[in-house]
Amino acid sequence: MATKQTPTLRTPLIRKPVILVTEFMRGEASGGFVLMAAAALALVVANSPAAPLYFESLHARFGSLSVLHWINDGLMAIFFLFVGLEIKREMLVGQLSSWSRRMLPGIGALGGMIVPALIYVAFNRNHPEALRGWAIPAATDIAFALGVLALLGKRVPTSIKVFLAALAIIDDLGAVLIIALFYTSELSMLHLLLAAAVLILLVVLNKTGVRRLTPYLVLGAILWFLVLKSGVHATVAGVVLALTIPLRMDNEFADPPLITLEHSLNRVVPFLIVPLFGFANAGLSFDGLTWANLVDPLTLGVALGLLCGKIIGVFGFSSIAIGTGIARLPQNASWMQMFGVAMLCGIGFTMSLFIGMLAFADNPVLQSEVKVGILCGSLAAGVLGYLTLRLARRRSGDESELETTS
């Protein structure tokens, strides 16, 4: 008589959950759902009996930095490395590889950074300290926004998803430049010069045809340390390193180093680093908060900058570009869908939180107001954007859609 075998990975009982998890992680928007869960968990923990342990753990020191600083300055440098790799690939061989493809998302991203900043400044013009946070509502969180689009399935044409992804990539590039230019502390010229020397070495490696990743990563770690000590925010080192990683490969049967590194990070970043950042920074204690905090100029500037600023900036600038013939409406997309996507651009969670923590690093009160504004503005943008896109109809016509090259 045959004996009963213990289920193994080959049996359906075990394989089905494994397959479901694997398929979930392959989804382009899955990281957004994980980030949502991490942010919600942070809010629950920060308002539970475990709150003291949560906040004390974040401020515990390892070496010269606290746990929170290791996450925001260290792990987020890897996030920015990933962003930089994506920017370079899309600019050279992807959906931003030609000016015609860059035009509409580029103009939309420009409006989506300028108008929210102006709204924030208008609310905080009489508060000099709060003005330092002008760039907080200028950012778009691609993980959250794609997560909302994923809930809509085939109701949204691929061309709209391409437009949103391209706009968010350009938006990320703008955020990196803002951080480098406006959120830099006192500079150490010695460390800056040493960092420049390391950058030159990285460029030499690229130009001389070095295709192994190890030398780039070793020099990248040195670059991160020098940038950290220079006064420029350390995460900028991640983007700078990414731009030196080769995208060409001599052997046609091997992946270029940039693609290899990007593939190595495309699970770690969305499923570990970004949720960990969200959990560490989204924890907002409601203790002591009142309804008056919701109408504080800083809170309103962030919330309305994200919601109204992105709608006016992204949709308004895009409409002008399309109306004047500079760009075309995405294929099979309607104006209502463009309006809905502009709303989704108001979800500014990750990068907005990051800039907010930089702007008010030494002021917990203003940090709390920033978090309230980001949570309110992002939630409103996400819900309204989802409802608008759910009710919108796609344009009739040829069902073929824009393809992305990667």
Secondary structure, 3 states (H helix, E strand, C coil): CCCCCCCCCCCHHHHHHHHHHHHHHHCCCHHHHHHHHHHHHHHHHHCCCCHHHHHHHHHCEECCEEHHHHHHHHHHHHHHHHHHHHHHHHHHHCCCCCHHHHHHHHHHHHHHHHHHHHHHHHHHCCCCCHHHHCCHHHCCCHHHHHHHHHHHHHHCCHHHHHHHHHHHHHHHHHHHHHHHHHCCCCCCHHHHHHHHHHHHHHHHHHHCCCCCHHHHHHHHHHHHHHHHHHCCCCCHHHHHHHHHCCCCCCCCCCCCHHHHHHHHHCCHHHHHHHHHHHHHHCCCCCCCCCHHHHCCHHHHHHHHHHHHHHHHHHHHHHHHHHHCCCCCCCCCCCHHHHHHHHHHCCCCHHHHHHHHHHHCCCCHHHHHHHHHHHHHHHHHHHHHHHHHHHHCCCCCCCCCCCCCCC
